[in-house]
Amino acid sequence: MNTLPCMPIPSHNLQIAPPKPPLFFAAALAILLTISVTAAVAGLAPPRAVRVGDTLYISGTVNRNPETGAQPTDVAGSTRQVMANLKEVLARDGFTLADVVASEVWVDDLAKYAEMNNTYREAFSGVYPTRTTVEAAALPEGSPVQIAMVAVKGSRRIVHPRGAKSLGLPFSPGIQIGDKLYMSGQAGVDPATGKLVVGDFKTHVAQTLRNIGAVLESAEMNFSQVVLTHVFLTNPNDFGPMSEVYRTFTSEPRPARVPFGARKLPLNSAVEITMLASTQKGKPILPAGMPPSENYSRGYLVGNELYVSGIGSLKENVAERVDDCMDRVKKIFGTAGLSMDHAVMARIYLTDIRELEAVTRLYLKHFPKGKAPSQAIVAVPSLPGGLRMMISVVATKDRH
């Protein structure tokens, strides 16, 4: 849990890359520090946020002061700068932190979770959005914290599962607004004690999904209304067993799904799962020639919104890898009756942070000028089937 809130996967055999030597990180940092300049010169800088109606999708935000270029070196100072940057982005479109419904937090060291958490808490006035927190392998610009958000104007209801012990943490289990239910990341925690259950990995997955089910039930919803799932695992060999349990809780047509490895999860959990649900009826999207999966839909269309499962590639060349992923994203878009200018939010997961600049430049060329989605890029220790990168996208026909 937090824990509370692309190629379709060829196999469940993942390999975690060995730790990189210090020189790797020095080289990576040099690349990361030049990416914003390179992208700006090329006219390909991703937007800081994309607004569609009453919803604002904010890109992954790091700890760089936009005026001085300085970056705090400590986690508390970095989190404070990230939150200040996010407030500025929100204010530019007439939003505040009170409008935020979902927050994704990536850190480079969960040992400093308390420092991040306490500073994050200070930014809010007591009503917290849903949240998912994951330890990444590396983050852009060497920042120890990266946060992306979704904000929505309108009245909302905080959803608490019945009988669950309050952990006193700065996030809400669920937020219901309009037709959507945003949910925090969940782990295999016993709701009565607030501690991880005792048992094997499948026991933890089952408890994780039961916890999500309790949030859904409190919102008078169920698993058949889930439209998007993110799964984080610390052991790459657990993807197969996770899917076995996952199938017993979900039914056809299954939602879009994005699975990847995390270096570490809160509470030292082996699994974290977060979901998004909608009261609107959805339908699976399967382009011609693309094989179906028993675990997820390649794309899932709900009203005007499209959720695309993680699309990855095994190709050695970076350019071919990006094109391989984006070509299949385009096929899913086309089958759903959308075009690339409808994309509003993207997540890019890399197994090698040194590819960040090239991937960003190549990926952004697939969108019409001025119509790129908000984005967050994260380096992860592993992806399903030994994939080198994965891209997931959310789009809506309401973006004009």
C-alpha positions, -999 to +999 in steps of 0.1 A: +000+000+000+009+034+002-001+021+011-039+026+008-043+058-024+045-022-241+042-049-254+015-071-240+033-093-216+051-122-233+061-141-202+065-139-164+102-144-163+119-112-154+154-104-146+165-076-122+196-058-134+225-058-110+234-026-091+251+000-112+285+013-102+289+049-090+302+061-124+269+050-139+250+074-117+274+103-125+269+097-162+231+094-158+229+126-138+248+145-165+223+133-191+194+141-169+206+176-162+207+184-200+173+168-210+152+199-203+176+221-224+178+196-252+140+191-254+134+228-253+158+234-282+141+207-302+107+221-294+097+189-278+094+196-241+065+178-226+038+199-210+038+205-172+001+197-172-028+191-195-063+204-187-095+188-201-126+204-188-126+202-150-096+177-149-059+186-147-033+160-154+000+171-140+034+156-152+059+141-129+075+170-110+110+169-095+129+191-069+144+217-092+136+253-082+123+268-115+137+303-107+172+294-095+177+259-109+189+248-075+180+213-062+178+205-024+199+175-015+178+162+014+145+144+011+125+169+032+137+199+013+132+181-020+097+171-012+089+207-001+103+220-034+083+194-054+051+204-036+058+241-042+063+234-079+030+214-080+012+243-063+024+266-090+012+243-118-022+239-101-026+277-096-018+284-132-050+266-142-071+278-112-067+247-091-054+241-056-041+211-036-077+207-023-087+197-059-062+169-061-078+134-062-048+112-070-011+115-063+017+092-075+049+094-054+082+079-065+112+080-042+147+067-047+150+055-011+120+043+010+143+043+041+135+081+041+098+075+037+090+093+070+108+124+059+089+126+026+056+117+044+059+144+070+068+171+045+041+159+021+015+161+049+024+197+057+013+208+022-024+198+028-050+212+050-062+178+064-081+164+034-057+142+015-059+128-021-054+091-028-018+081-031+005+054-043+042+054-032+069+033-048+107+031-046+121+035-081+155+025-094+163+061-105+144+094-111+148+123-136+174+149-128+187+129-099+158+140-078+151+118-047+114+125-051+090+128-081+053+134-078+026+134-104-010+144-097-046+144-111-068+173-099-106+175-105-130+204-098-162+195-081-177+180-050-162+147-039-167+120-012-139+105+008-144+067+009-132+047+039-136+009+040-158-002+068-140-016+098-105-007+086-080+006+112-070+042+106-032+044+100-030+082+104-012+085+071-016+115+046-038+099+020-074+088+016-083+052+008-107+064-020-121+095-035-154+094-054-160+123-078-184+122-108-184+087-123-149+078-110-135+062-079-098+069-074-081+045-050-049+045-031-023+017-035-031-012-013-010-041+001-018-073+020-026-055+053-050-069+078-076-040+081-081-047+118-045-044+128-029-023+101-001-049+097+008-072+069-010-106+070+010-137+077+012-161+047+027-168+013+028-144-016-006-155-029-021-148+005-007-113+003-022-107-032-056-120-021-056-097+010-045-068-012-074-073-035-098-079-006-087-045+007-094-029-027-128-047-027-137-031+006-131+004-008-151-005-039-179-018-017-179+013+005-184+033-027-212+009-038-191-004-066-174-037-075-145-052-094-165-053-127-163-015-127-125-012-125-111+003-156-074+005-149-050-014-126-014-008-117+006-037-101+040-033-084+060-063-074+094-065-057+101-100-070+099-104-108+091-141-105+058-133-087+040-119-118+026-153-127+013-162-092-001-126-089-021-130-122-035-164-110-050-147-079-059-115-098-081-135-122-102-149-093-112-114-083-117-099-117-139-110-146-141-106-184-138-081-198-108-073-175-095-037-172-064-023-187-033-032-166+002-019-161+026-042-142+062-036-133+089-041-107+096-019-078+128-018-059+109-016-026+074-010-014+061+005+019+059-019+049+084-041+029+054-055+011+060-078-018+030-064-037+011-032-041-020-027-063-039+004-072-071+007-092-094+032-109-131+025-112-160+041-131-198+038-129-198+040-167-199+008-186-166+000-204-156-022-233-124-039-242-104-027-272-085-052-293-069-042-326-069-067-354-039-090-353-032-083-316-036-114-295-060-112-265-048-117-229-066-136-201-052-111-176-062-077-190-076-058-220-052-042-244-072-010-242-104-003-222-128+024-234-151+040-209-173+067-223-149+091-240-119+079-221-094+052-232-070+034-208-041+016-226-024-013-209+014-013-205+030-016-240+066-026-241+094-037-264+124-061-264+141-044-293+178-035-288+178-001-306+162+027-286+145+043-316+131+010-328+120+003-292+101+036-289+085+032-324+075-004-316+057+007-285+041+038-300+029+020-332+009-004-310-004+024-289-016+041-321-034+009-332-053+007-299-062+044-302-074+039-338-095+009-330-111+029-302-118+058-326-092+081-310-061+099-324-028+107-307-039+143-300-065+128-275-037+116-252-037+133-218-015+113-195+015+090-202+038+069-180+072+057-193+091+030-174+127+024-183+152-003-171+181+020-180+179+057-169+206+066-194+181+063-222+158+090-207+168+118-231+166+097-263+133+081-253+117+114-245+128+130-277+117+100-298+084+094-280+073+131-282+076+130-320+046+107-321+023+134-310+010+165-329+029+197-320+015+212-289-006+181-282+017+159-261+002+144-229+014+151-194+040+125-186+062+109-159+093+089-165+106+064-140+135+039-140+124+006-126+145-025-117+125-049-139+096-052-164+076-083-174+093-107-198+126-089-198+111-058-216+135-028-219+108-002-216+070+002-211+046+029-220+010+033-207-013+061-219-047+076-209-067+095-235-100+112-239-121+124-269-129+155-249-094+169-255-097+193-284 
